[in-house]
Amino acid sequence: MAKAKLKATAKRQLDLRVVFSEDMTGDDLVRAVERRGGEVLTVAEMVGVALVRIDDERVLDDIGDILHMSRPRPAPR
């Protein structure tokens, strides 16, 4: 019984630093992440970085597909 309880409570949350492109706004990122069951903790739109928490690793692939379609932000000088 202890093993079953451990497995049920072992759900992992992942906190990720996400770099998003200049053609995506912070609001776009928030909507995309929340639609897939994730949570955006902070967004720094000026530099294109967000901290995202997800409960399911499959969400990571969906978010990666969204970010892959957008152009990378130029490096700050």
C-alpha positions in Angstrom: 0.0 0.0 0.0 2.8 2.4 0.7 4.2 1.9 -2.8 0.9 2.7 -4.4 0.6 5.9 -2.3 4.1 6.9 -3.3 3.4 6.5 -6.9 0.2 8.5 -6.7 2.0 11.4 -5.0 5.2 11.3 -7.1 3.8 13.6 -9.8 6.6 15.9 -10.9 6.4 19.6 -11.6 9.0 21.1 -13.9 10.0 24.8 -13.6 11.5 25.9 -17.0 13.1 29.1 -18.2 11.6 29.7 -21.6 13.2 32.1 -24.1 10.6 33.4 -26.6 11.0 35.3 -29.8 10.4 39.0 -30.7 7.2 38.2 -32.7 5.6 36.6 -29.7 4.2 38.7 -26.8 4.2 37.7 -23.2 0.4 37.4 -23.5 0.7 35.0 -26.4 3.0 32.8 -24.4 0.7 32.9 -21.3 -2.3 31.8 -23.4 -0.3 29.1 -25.1 1.1 27.7 -21.9 -2.2 27.9 -20.0 -4.1 26.2 -22.9 -1.8 23.2 -22.4 -2.2 23.0 -18.7 0.9 24.9 -17.6 1.4 27.9 -15.5 3.5 31.0 -16.2 5.2 32.3 -13.0 6.9 35.4 -14.4 7.4 37.0 -17.8 10.2 39.5 -18.7 8.8 40.6 -22.1 11.6 43.1 -22.8 14.2 40.4 -22.9 11.9 37.6 -24.0 12.3 35.2 -21.0 9.6 33.6 -18.9 9.5 31.1 -16.0 7.0 28.4 -16.7 5.7 25.5 -14.4 4.3 22.4 -16.0 2.9 19.3 -14.4 3.2 17.0 -17.4 6.3 16.5 -19.5 4.1 16.1 -22.6 3.3 19.8 -22.3 6.9 20.5 -22.9 6.7 19.1 -26.4 3.7 21.3 -27.2 5.4 24.4 -25.9 8.6 23.6 -27.8 6.6 23.3 -31.0 5.1 26.8 -30.5 8.4 28.4 -29.7 10.2 26.6 -32.5 7.9 28.2 -35.1 8.8 31.7 -34.0 12.0 33.6 -34.8 14.7 33.9 -32.1 15.2 37.2 -30.4 18.4 39.0 -31.2 21.1 38.8 -28.5 21.3 41.9 -26.3 24.4 44.1 -26.8 
